[in-house]
Amino acid sequence: MPARRGGCLCGAVRYEVEGALAPIQLCHCGQCRKAQGSAFAANIPVAASAFRLLQGEEVLREHRATPGKRRVFCGACGGPIFSQRDDALGALRLRAGTLDGDTGLEVGFHIQAASRAAWWPIDDDRPAYPGAGPA
């Protein structure tokens, strides 16, 4: 499978990710809602070794709203790229909306559904876990 490419809104950050991608996970926790400015974050778990930054390392910034977890974004446009936990450096949660073109991916499930925005019902047929969901 060819590498998929993506990047931030302004184009300063570009990356590629190798291999098959897991279904999208929608996280409804309060921090993800704040970080995305939306009802949820659309994340794809990716092995860190499969992710390669092509350009923009100098504009990347991070924010740690939670100890042990960094949220990485473009410092020029503010576009979120991924998050990563200090205790799981071999994995990252890529923001699905940063991928170029039609990915062909589908939503797998919702996590932190108990924290969902009151104005956004979860009304699809995907599993919705009140907390962290499956490992």
C-alpha positions in Angstrom: 0.0 0.0 0.0 1.5 3.4 -0.9 2.1 5.9 1.8 -0.7 8.4 2.5 0.1 12.0 2.8 -1.3 14.9 4.8 -0.6 18.2 6.4 -1.9 21.3 8.2 -4.2 23.9 6.9 -1.5 26.3 5.7 0.7 23.6 4.2 3.7 24.4 6.3 3.6 20.9 7.8 3.5 17.9 5.5 3.8 14.2 6.5 3.3 10.7 5.2 2.2 7.6 7.0 3.0 4.1 5.8 0.7 1.0 5.9 -2.9 0.3 6.4 -4.8 2.6 8.7 -7.2 1.6 11.5 -10.8 2.9 11.5 -11.3 6.4 12.8 -12.0 6.8 16.5 -14.2 9.8 17.5 -13.2 11.1 20.9 -15.8 13.2 22.7 -13.8 14.2 25.8 -13.7 17.9 26.8 -10.1 18.4 26.0 -10.5 17.0 22.5 -13.5 19.2 21.9 -11.5 22.3 23.1 -8.4 21.3 21.0 -10.5 20.8 17.8 -13.1 23.5 18.4 -15.7 20.9 17.5 -17.9 18.2 19.0 -15.1 15.6 18.9 -11.7 14.8 17.6 -11.4 12.3 14.7 -8.3 10.2 15.5 -6.5 7.3 13.8 -4.0 5.3 15.9 -0.7 5.0 14.0 2.6 3.4 14.9 5.1 6.2 15.4 7.5 4.3 13.1 5.0 4.6 10.3 4.8 8.4 10.5 7.3 10.5 8.7 7.5 14.3 8.8 8.3 15.6 5.3 8.5 19.3 6.1 7.6 21.8 8.8 9.5 20.5 11.9 10.5 24.1 12.6 6.9 25.2 12.9 5.6 22.4 15.0 4.5 23.3 18.5 3.1 21.3 21.3 0.7 21.8 24.2 0.4 19.6 27.3 -3.1 20.1 28.7 -2.6 16.8 30.5 0.7 15.7 32.1 2.2 13.0 30.0 0.4 13.8 26.8 1.4 16.2 24.1 -0.8 17.7 21.4 1.3 18.6 18.4 0.1 21.3 16.0 1.3 23.8 13.3 2.5 27.0 15.0 1.7 29.0 11.8 -2.0 28.1 11.3 -2.8 26.2 14.5 -3.9 23.1 12.7 -3.7 20.0 15.0 -1.6 17.1 13.6 -1.4 14.4 16.3 -1.2 13.6 20.0 1.1 11.3 21.8 1.5 10.0 25.3 4.8 9.9 27.0 4.1 6.3 28.2 3.4 5.1 24.7 6.0 6.8 22.4 5.6 4.0 19.9 2.1 5.2 18.9 0.4 8.5 18.1 -3.1 9.6 17.4 -3.2 11.2 14.0 -5.9 13.7 13.3 -7.9 12.2 10.5 -8.9 15.5 9.0 -5.3 16.2 8.1 -5.0 13.4 5.6 -5.2 14.5 1.9 -8.1 13.4 -0.3 -10.6 10.7 0.1 -9.1 8.2 2.6 -11.7 5.5 2.2 -11.7 5.2 6.0 -14.7 4.8 8.2 -15.5 5.6 11.8 -14.9 2.6 14.0 -16.3 3.8 17.3 -16.8 6.7 19.7 -14.9 7.0 22.9 -15.5 9.3 26.0 -19.2 9.3 24.9 -20.3 10.1 28.5 -18.5 13.5 28.0 -20.1 14.3 24.6 -21.3 17.8 23.8 -24.9 18.1 24.7 -25.6 19.6 21.3 -24.2 16.7 19.4 -26.1 13.4 19.6 -24.4 10.2 18.9 -27.0 8.7 16.6 -25.1 6.3 14.3 -24.8 2.6 14.7 -21.1 2.6 15.8 -20.2 1.4 19.3 -20.0 4.3 21.8 -17.9 3.7 24.9 -18.6 5.9 27.9 -14.8 6.0 28.7 -11.6 5.1 26.9 -13.0 2.3 24.9 -11.1 -0.8 23.7 -7.4 -1.2 24.2 
